Structure formats: C-alpha cells, structure tokens
Amino acid sequence: MATTTDFDTIAAISTPPGEGGIAIVRISGDEAFEVISKIFKGKDLKKVPSHTINYGHIIDPDNGSDVDEVMVSVMKAPKTYTKEDVIEINCHGGIIATNKILQLVLSYGARMAEPGEFTKRAFLNGRIDLSQSEAVMDLIEAKTDRSMKAALNQLDGNLSSLIRKLRQDILDVLANVEVNIDYPEYDDAEVVTTKLLSNKAKELKVRIQKLLDTSKQGRVLRDGLATSIVGRPNVGKSSLLNHLLHQDKAIVTDVPGTTRDVLEEYVNVRGVPLKLVDTAGIRETDDKVEKIGVDRSRKAIQSSDLVLLVLNASEHLTDEDKELIKLTQDTKKIIILNKTDLDQKLTTDEIKQIVGSDESIITTSAIKDDGTEKLEELIAHLFFNEGIESSQNDVMVTNARHISLLHQAKDALSSVLDGIDSGMPVDLVQMDMRRCWDLLGEITGDSYNGELLDQLFSQFCLGK
C-alpha cells in the first residue's frame, strides 16, 4: 500500500463551475500548508487546531492585493479524506474569483489534480477500498433516495465486509487443503480434501448467487430504468411524459407528428429512477424528418428495460396499434389505455384478448392527470417487490464491474466442482478456488493493477 510521502501536492476546484454562494478549492498533500501560507492573510494556519475553519483573505503575493474574502478549512493528516494534509478554501462562487485562487495555488507549489485523484489517494492510502471508492461516484450521481441509500450502504463498507468474509472462507479452505496434501494423517486424505473443496465451493456459489440476485434491482437504482413511451401519433405520449415529470417538457398539440425526435429525461417514480424516453409517434410517413424520428423510436424500444405502450381508448384499435403490440411483444411493458375522459371505444378486456391476461394494463386520462399515480405504483411494483422498504439496509450490488467479477468468481467455483467430478488432482482443482479468491479481491481492490485504477478514477469528476 502506498504512503502519503509517495505523492506530490494536488489541487482542484471541488464545486460545479458557475455562479453560486460559495466555491471550494481543495488542496491535498505534504506541501498543502506551505502552499496556503504563501497566499493566505490571517491566522497562521500551521498553528491552528485541525478540523477548524478560519477567516481571512487570499492575496496575490506579487502585489499584495486581496483576491477574495475566504474561510479556510484546515484538516491535518491522517484524519482526512485522503489521509494527507487537506486545505479547503471556501471562496465566493464565481468563475473569475475561483479560477484566480486556483491559479495562485498552482503557482505556489501545487499540481492540478487529475479526475478522481483525491478519491484515488484515499484508496491508495488505505482509507477506503475500491468498492467504496466507486460508491463515492454513485453517491454523487444518485438520482433517487433509494439509489442514494444503496450508494451509502456500499460506502459504509457493507459490500466490502461480505466480500472479505467470502475471501477469508476461501483462504481457510485453501489452508486446510495445503495441510492435508503436505501432511496427510489418513489414507483417504485426498477423499477428505476433495469433499471439503466440494462442500465449500457449493456453499460459496450459493452466497455469491445471493449477491447476484440483487444486481438487477441494483443496476436499476444506479443507472436508471430505460423506459420508452411509445404509441402512434397523438395518443397522449407527450402529455403522459409531462405528468410523470411534473412539468411541461414536451410540446403537446392536437397535430400528429409533433414529436419529431427522441426526448430523454430522468424522473423519480416511487424511488425508482426512470430514464424516460418520449419517442416520435410510430406510423408510416413520407416526411423525411419524421421518418428519422420513427426509426429512432423503433431502436429505443429494443434497448428499453420497460416500454409504456400508449393506446387511444377513445378509438378502435388500428392496424398501427396492432403493429406496435407485435413490435413490443418480447419486451417488459405496461399497456396504457389513455383518453378515458372521452367516450371509450377500446376496453381492457379487448386488449387482454389480444395480448393475454398476464400483461399489465391500466387506464389513464393524461389530460386530467387521472391514473398516473396507479401507473407509478405499477412501475415500482414491477421492479421492486413489496418488501423493498424493509430491505433497504441490505447489501445490493449496483456496479457493472462488481457484477461481472461475481459472475466470473461463480464460474471459477463451477470449475472447481467440474474438476472434482472429472477426477482432477486436488492441487489443480484448488487453482480454480484460488482464482475465485483473486477475482473477489478485484472488487475491493485487494488485488488490482494500475490500468484498472486509471480507468476507474478517470470517470470521476474533477476535484473529487
């Protein structure tokens, strides 16, 4: 594990660019106090207690002029985010003042931080593991309360604890195998060892699968549920989008073909983040622009986790409606009979005869905002079971990298069992068990390579 002396001093703006009440310039490293002492006018920050905030001014040493009135947070190693000395300059929000302070910090000894470098140092200095590092970004990007709680759960180290318990159990069984091989006490030592490996591999597979069972919901919480609103023109797709968003985002008119392109918005539906896509009405058209939108709508259906198929309940089913039902037959969908405020000519029973009774069908009047609450409840129920509220403190796997590594670890255990069944020597079988141990270590960062770290932390925002 690296130590703080391996690193130079870095700095970056840790708040979003633009105008605001405050902005924060963060400095981390052994020379943090040397840097700030050259540009700060106020108390001697080297002598103030750690974890205090101190009033003063940032000055330009070249001419002694004040740059900004600031509050400087002082945090001394090792009880900091990076386990290094950390200085945070709280200045007035604004591009000019913030950049001027950053330039002074860089001019007097600090280096511009790379994306995610503060969190990378927290990992390399042993403050958090790799899965917790990734949870930091998940927390920043959380779109709902549920996704925030899932990220906090991982940041607290709950997933890490489970993974390390799995690795320790593997290590224990590998140690027993080595002892049995090197110091056999019985004639049937190999049989005993094989049985030990087999039982442990089966048990570990069950525990890993239990984690993987959470990954579908976890991925939805992290990345959002890709949801397409589809239907022929003028059935109320854009009105439905506006009601789910609780704002007039899409243009609503009585003119068919108003929506020419695919509109994307995130919306919080009962704690489920929906990446909501309002598609162009699907119909045959000679309009070149509208035709491009229709083609994109068809592609959106194929890439969606959920399709909201909107039909006009005030009209009989058309050939275009039937084509859409056929186009979405292999997708998870909710069929919405809209415009129930008008005389109904299309009933739920009629649709059930076509699509089957197992399909989810609801009625709405988007113009009166009637039925949208029921739709939200149905979406949440489809992807989160009734006990989700009581299980929010359970570990949930949300990260695609973790999911992939868990699948590979499970496959390695399958190889252990296959090797035992085929009569392979124990010393070869245990290699697959060791591989499982290494793969699980990649989740927490107990085993990693430099390229992996560079790739992961390059996805972080600057200043975190």
For each residue, the residues with C-beta under 8 A, 3 or more apart:
1: 124 125 126
2: 6 7 124 125
3: 6 125
4: 7 29 30 77 78 82 83 84 121 125
5: 30
6: 2 3 124
7: 2 4 10 29 30 84 121
8: 29 31 111
9: 27 28 29 30 31 32 35 109 110 111
10: 7 27 28 29 110 111 112 113 114 117 118 121
11: 25 26 27 28 35 102 105 106 110 111 112 113
12: 25 26 102 112 113 117 118 462 463
13: 17 23 24 25 26 98 99 102 462 463
14: 24 25 26 88 118 463 464
15: 20 22 23 24 93 98 463
16: 20
17: 13 95 98
18: 93 95
19: 93 94 95
20: 15 16 23 93 94
21: 92 93
22: 15 90 91 92 93
23: 13 15 20 90 91 92 93 94 97 98
24: 13 14 15 88 89 90 91 463
25: 11 12 13 14 88 89 91 98 101 102 105
26: 11 12 13 14 86 87 88 89 113 118 463
27: 9 10 11 32 35 36 86 87 88 89 105 110
28: 9 10 11 32 80 81 82 84 85 86 87 113 118 121
29: 4 7 8 9 10 32 84 85 110
30: 4 5 7 9 84 85
31: 8 9 34 35 109 110
32: 9 27 28 29 35 36 84 85 86 87 110
33: 36 37 45 46 85 87
34: 31 37 38 109
35: 9 11 27 31 32 38 39 87 105 108 109 110
36: 27 32 33 39 40 45 72 87 89 105
37: 33 34 40 44 45 46
38: 34 35 61 108 109
39: 35 36 58 59 60 61 67 101 104 105 108
40: 36 37 45 56 57 58 59 70 72
41: 56 57 58 59 66
42: 45 54 55 56 57 72
43: 47 48 54 56
44: 37 47 48
45: 33 36 37 40 42 48 54 72 74 87
46: 33 37
47: 43 44
48: 43 44 45 52 54 74
49: 52 74
50: 74 75 76 79
51: 73 74 75 76 79
52: 48 49 73 74
53: 71 72 73 74 90
54: 42 43 45 48 71 72 73 74
55: 42 70 71
56: 40 41 42 43 70 72
57: 40 41 42 66 67 68 69 70
58: 39 40 41 66 67 68 70 89 91 101 104
59: 39 40 41 64 65 66 67
60: 39 63 64 65 67 104
61: 38 39 64 104 108
62:
63: 60
64: 59 60 61
65: 59 60
66: 41 57 58 59 69
67: 39 57 58 59 60 97 100 101 104
68: 57 58 91 92 97 100 101
69: 57 66 91 92
70: 40 55 56 57 58 89 90 91 101
71: 53 54 55 90
72: 36 40 42 45 53 54 56 87 88 89 90
73: 51 52 53 54 86 87 88 90
74: 45 48 49 50 51 52 53 54 87
75: 50 51 79 80 81 85 86 87 88
76: 50 51 79 80 85
77: 4 80 83 84 85 86
78: 4 83 84 125
79: 50 51 75 76 83
80: 28 75 76 77 83 84 85 86
81: 28 75 86 118 119 122 127
82: 4 28 86 118 121 122 125 127
83: 4 77 78 79 80 121 122 125 126 127
84: 4 7 28 29 30 32 77 78 80 121 125
85: 28 29 30 32 33 75 76 77 80
86: 26 27 28 32 73 75 77 80 81 82
87: 26 27 28 32 33 35 36 45 72 73 74 75
88: 14 24 25 26 27 72 73 75
89: 24 25 26 27 36 58 70 72 101 105
90: 22 23 24 53 70 71 72 73
91: 22 23 24 25 58 68 69 70 97 98 101
92: 21 22 23 68 69 97
93: 15 18 19 20 21 22 23 97 98
94: 19 20 23 97 98
95: 17 18 19 98 99
96: 99 100
97: 23 67 68 91 92 93 94 100 101
98: 13 15 17 23 25 91 93 94 95 101 102
99: 13 95 96 102 103
100: 67 68 96 97 103 104
101: 25 39 58 67 68 70 89 91 97 98 104 105
102: 11 12 13 25 98 99 105 106
103: 99 100 106 107
104: 39 58 60 61 67 100 101 107 108
105: 11 25 27 35 36 39 89 101 102 108 109 110
106: 11 102 103 110 111 112
107: 103 104
108: 35 38 39 61 104 105
109: 9 31 34 35 38 105
110: 9 10 11 27 29 31 32 35 105 106
111: 8 9 10 11 106
112: 10 11 12 106
113: 10 11 12 26 28 117 118 462 463
114: 10 117 120 457 458 462
115: 457 458 459 460 461 462 464
116: 119 120 137 456 457 458 459 460 461 464
117: 10 12 113 114 120 121 457
118: 10 12 14 26 28 81 82 113 121 122 463 464
119: 81 116 122 123 128 133 136 137 457 460 464
120: 114 116 117 123 124 133 453 457
121: 4 7 10 28 82 83 84 117 118 124 125
122: 81 82 83 118 119 125 127 128 133
123: 119 120 126 127 128 129 130 132 133 445 453
124: 1 2 6 120 121
125: 1 2 3 4 78 82 83 84 121 122
126: 1 83 123
127: 81 82 83 122 123
128: 119 122 123 132 133 136 155 157
129: 123 132 133 157 160 444 445 446
130: 123 133 134 442 443 444 445 448 456
131: 134 135 154 159 160 163 399 402 443 444 445
132: 123 128 129 135 136 154 155 157 160
133: 119 120 122 123 128 129 130 136 137 445 456 457
134: 130 131 137 138 154 399 401 402 456
135: 131 132 138 139 151 152 154 155
136: 119 128 132 133 139 140 155 460 464
137: 116 119 133 134 140 141 459 460 461 464
138: 134 135 141 142 147 150 151 154 222 398 399
139: 135 136 142 148 151 152 155
140: 136 137 461 464
141: 137 138 222
142: 138 139 147 148 150 151
143: 147 224 266 268 273
144: 147 148 221 268 271 272 273
145: 148 149 268 271
146: 149 150 221 271 272 388 392
147: 138 142 143 144 150 151 221 222 273 398
148: 139 142 144 145 151 152
149: 145 146 152 153 392
150: 138 142 146 147 153 154 218 221 222 392 396 398
151: 135 138 139 142 147 148 154 155 222 398
152: 135 139 148 149 155 156
153: 149 150 156 158 159 392 393 394 395 396
154: 131 132 134 135 138 150 151 157 158 159 160 395 398
155: 128 132 135 136 139 151 152
156: 152 153
157: 128 129 132 154 160 161
158: 153 154 161 162 395
159: 131 153 154 162 163 395 397 402 443
160: 129 131 132 154 157 163 164 444
161: 157 158 164 165
162: 158 159 165 166 211 395
163: 131 159 160 166 167 440 443 444
164: 160 161 167 168 444 446
165: 161 162 168 169
166: 162 163 169 170 204 207 208 440
167: 163 164 170 171 437 440 441 446
168: 164 165 171 172
169: 165 166 172 173 200 204
170: 166 167 173 174 200 204 433 434 436 437 440
171: 167 168 174 175 437
172: 168 169 175 176
173: 169 170 176 177 196 197 200 433
174: 170 171 177 178 430 433 434 437
175: 171 172 178 179
176: 172 173 179 180 193 196
177: 173 174 180 181 193 196 197 426 430 433
178: 174 175 181 182
179: 175 176 182 183
180: 176 177 183 184 189 190 192 193 196
181: 177 178 184 189 193 426 427
182: 178 179
183: 179 180
184: 180 181 187 189 190
185: 189
186: 189 192
187: 184
188: 191 192
189: 180 181 184 185 186 192 193
190: 180 184 193 194 426
191: 188 194 195
192: 180 186 188 189 195 196
193: 176 177 180 181 189 190 196 197 426
194: 190 191 197 198 420 426 429
195: 191 192 198 199
196: 173 176 177 180 192 193 199 200
197: 173 177 193 194 200 201 416 420 426 429 430 433
198: 194 195 201 202 416 417 420
199: 195 196 202 203
200: 169 170 173 196 197 203 204 433
201: 197 198 204 205 413 416 417 420 433
202: 198 199 205 206 417
203: 199 200 206 207
204: 166 169 170 200 201 207 208 413 436
205: 201 202 208 209 410 413 414
206: 202 203 209 210
207: 166 203 204 210 211
208: 166 204 205 211 212 406 409 410 413
209: 205 206 212 213 410
210: 206 207 213 214
211: 162 207 208 214 215 395 397 406
212: 208 209 215 397 403 406 407 410
213: 209 210 216
214: 210 211 217 218 394 395 396 397
215: 211 212 218 219 396 397 398 403 406
216: 213 219 220 383
217: 214 220 221 383 384 388 396
218: 150 214 215 221 222 396 397 398 399 403
219: 215 216 222 223 398 400 403
220: 216 217 223 224 225 272 273 305 383
221: 144 146 147 150 217 218 272 273 396 398
222: 138 141 147 150 151 218 219 398 399
223: 219 220 273 275
224: 143 220 266 273 274 275
225: 220 272 273 274 275 305 306 379 383
226: 275 277 303 304 305 306
227: 274 275 276 277 304 305 306 307 308 379
228: 277 279 297 300 301 304 306 307 308
229: 237 240 241 276 277 278 279 308 310
230: 237 279 282 297 300 301 307 308 309 310 324 328
231: 235 236 237 281 282 309 310 311 312 321 324
232: 235 281 282 283 312 318 320 321 324
233: 256 257 258 281 283
234: 254 255 256 258 281 312
235: 231 232 281 310 311 312 338 339
236: 231 239 240 310 312 338 339 364 366 367
237: 229 230 231 240 241 250 259 278 279 281 310
238: 241 242 250 251 252 258 259 278
239: 236 242 243 250 252 338 366 367
240: 229 236 237 243 244 308 310 336 338 364 366 372
241: 229 237 238 244 245 249 250 263 265 276 278
242: 238 239 245 247 248 249 250 252 366
243: 239 240 246 366 369 372
244: 240 241 267 269 274 276 372 375 376
245: 241 242 249 265 267 276
246: 243
247: 242
248: 242 252
249: 241 242 245 263 265
250: 237 238 239 241 242 259 263 278
251: 238 258 259
252: 238 239 242 248 258
253: 258
254: 234
255: 234 258
256: 233 234 281 283
257: 233 260 280 281 283 285 287 290
258: 233 234 238 251 252 253 255
259: 237 238 250 251 263 278 279 280 281 293
260: 257 280 289 290 292 293
261: 280 292 293 296
262: 277 278 279 280 293 296 297 300
263: 241 249 250 259 277 278
264: 275 276 277
265: 241 245 249 275 276 278
266: 143 224 273 274 275 276
267: 244 245 273 274 276
268: 143 144 145 271 272 273 274
269: 244 272 273 274 376 379 380
270: 376 377 379 380
271: 144 145 146 268 380 384 388
272: 144 146 220 221 225 268 269 379 380 383 384
273: 143 144 147 220 221 223 224 225 266 267 268 269
274: 224 225 227 244 266 267 268 269 306 379
275: 223 224 225 226 227 264 265 266
276: 227 229 241 244 245 264 265 266 267
277: 226 227 228 229 262 263 264 300 304
278: 229 237 238 241 250 259 262 263 265
279: 228 229 230 237 259 262 282 293 296 297 300 301
280: 257 259 260 261 262 290 293 294 296 297
281: 231 232 233 234 235 237 256 257 259 294 297
282: 230 231 232 279 294 297 298 320 323 324 327
283: 232 233 256 257 294 320
284: 320
285: 257 290 291 294
286: 291
287: 257 290 291
288: 291 292
289: 260 292 293
290: 257 260 280 285 287 293 294
291: 285 286 287 288 294 295
292: 260 261 288 289 295 296
293: 259 260 261 262 279 280 289 290 296 297
294: 280 281 282 283 285 290 291 297 298
295: 291 292 298 299
296: 261 262 279 280 292 293 299 300
297: 228 230 262 279 280 281 282 293 294 300 301
298: 282 294 295 301 302 327
299: 295 296 302 303
300: 228 230 262 277 279 296 297 303 304
301: 228 230 279 297 298 304 307 327 328 331
302: 298 299
303: 226 299 300
304: 226 227 228 277 300 301 307 331
305: 220 225 226 227 332
306: 225 226 227 228 274 331 332 333 334 379 382 383
307: 227 228 230 301 304 328 331 332 333 334
308: 227 228 229 230 240 333 334 336 375
309: 230 231 324 325 328 333 334 335 336
310: 229 230 231 235 236 237 240 336 338
311: 231 235 317 321 335 336 337 338 346 351
312: 231 232 234 235 236 315 338 339 346
313: 337 338 339 340 342 344 345 346 347 363
314: 339 342 343 344 345 346
315: 312 318 345 346
316: 345 346
317: 311 321 322 346 350 351 354
318: 232 315 321 322
319: 322 323
320: 232 282 283 284 323 324
321: 231 232 311 317 318 324 325
322: 317 318 319 325 326 354
323: 282 319 320 326 327
324: 230 231 232 282 309 320 321 327 328
325: 309 321 322 328 329 335 354 355
326: 322 323 329
327: 282 298 301 323 324
328: 230 301 307 309 324 325 331 333
329: 325 326 355
330:
331: 301 304 306 307 328
332: 305 306 307 382
333: 306 307 308 309 328 359 360
334: 306 307 308 309 360 361 362 375 378 379 382
335: 309 311 325 351 355 359 360 361 362
336: 240 308 309 310 311 361 362 363 364 371 375
337: 311 313 340 344 346 347 348 351 361 362 363 364
338: 235 236 239 240 310 311 312 313 363 364 365 366
339: 235 236 312 313 314 342 365 366 367
340: 313 337 344 363 364 365 370 371
341: 365 367 368 370
342: 313 314 339
343: 314
344: 313 314 337 340 347
345: 313 314 315 316
346: 311 312 313 314 315 316 317 337 350 351
347: 313 337 344 350 351
348: 337 351 352 361 363
349: 352 353
350: 317 346 347 353 354
351: 311 317 335 337 346 347 348 354 355 359 361
352: 348 349 355 356 357 359 361
353: 349 350
354: 317 322 325 350 351
355: 325 329 335 351 352 359 361
356: 352 359
357: 352
358:
359: 333 335 351 352 355 356
360: 333 334 335 378 382
361: 334 335 336 337 348 351 352 355
362: 334 335 336 337 371 374 375 378
363: 313 336 337 338 340 348 371
364: 236 240 336 337 338 340 370 371 372 374 375
365: 338 339 340 341 368 369 370 371
366: 236 239 240 242 243 338 339 369 372
367: 236 239 339 341
368: 341 365
369: 243 365 366 372
370: 340 341 364 365
371: 336 340 362 363 364 365 374 375
372: 240 243 244 364 366 369 375 376
373: 376 377
374: 362 364 371 377 378
375: 244 308 334 336 362 364 371 372 378 379
376: 244 269 270 372 373 379 380
377: 270 373 374 380 381
378: 334 360 362 374 375 381 382
379: 225 227 269 270 272 274 306 334 375 376 382 383
380: 269 270 271 272 376 377 383 384
381: 377 378 384 385 386
382: 306 332 334 360 378 379
383: 216 217 220 225 272 306 379 380
384: 217 271 272 380 381 388
385: 381 388
386: 381
387: 390 391
388: 146 217 271 384 385 391 392
389: 392
390: 387
391: 387 388 394
392: 146 149 150 153 388 389
393: 153
394: 153 214 391
395: 153 154 158 159 162 211 214
396: 150 153 214 215 217 218 221
397: 159 211 212 214 215 218 402 403 406
398: 138 147 150 151 154 215 218 219 221 222 402
399: 131 134 138 218 222 402 403
400: 219 403 404
401: 134 404 405 443 456
402: 131 134 159 397 398 399 405 406 443
403: 212 215 218 219 397 399 400 406 407
404: 400 401 407 408
405: 401 402 408 409 439 440 442 443
406: 208 211 212 215 397 402 403 409 410 440 443
407: 212 403 404 410 411
408: 404 405 411 412 439
409: 208 405 406 412 413 436 439 440
410: 205 208 209 212 406 407 413 414
411: 407 408 414 415
412: 408 409 415 416 432 433 435 436 439
413: 201 204 205 208 409 410 416 417 432 433 436
414: 205 410 411 417 418
415: 411 412 418 419 432 435
416: 197 198 201 412 413 419 420 429 430 432 433 436
417: 198 201 202 413 414 420 421
418: 414 415 421 422
419: 415 416 422 424 428 429 432
420: 194 197 198 201 416 417 423 424 429
421: 417 418
422: 418 419
423: 420
424: 419 420 428 429
425: 428 429
426: 177 181 190 193 194 197 429 430
427: 181 430 431
428: 419 424 425 431
429: 194 197 416 419 420 424 425 426 432 433
430: 174 177 197 416 426 427 433 434
431: 427 428 434 435
432: 412 413 415 416 419 429 435 436
433: 170 173 174 177 197 200 201 412 413 416 429 430 436 437
434: 170 174 430 431 437 438
435: 412 415 431 432 438 439
436: 170 204 409 412 413 416 432 433 439 440
437: 167 170 171 174 433 434 440 441
438: 434 435 441 442 447
439: 405 408 409 412 435 436 442 443
440: 163 166 167 170 405 406 409 436 437 443 444
441: 167 437 438 444 445 446 447 448
442: 130 405 438 439 445 446 447 448 452
443: 130 131 159 163 401 402 405 406 439 440
444: 129 130 131 160 163 164 440 441
445: 123 129 130 131 133 441 442 448
446: 129 164 167 441 442
447: 438 441 442
448: 130 441 442 445 452 453
449: 452 453
450: 453 454
451: 454 455
452: 442 448 449 455 456
453: 120 123 448 449 450 456 457
454: 450 451 457 458
455: 451 452 458 459
456: 116 130 133 134 401 452 453 459
457: 114 115 116 117 119 120 133 453 454 460
458: 114 115 116 454 455
459: 115 116 137 455 456
460: 115 116 119 136 137 457 464
461: 115 116 137 140 464
462: 12 13 113 114 115
463: 12 13 14 15 24 26 113 118
464: 14 115 116 118 119 136 137 140 460 461
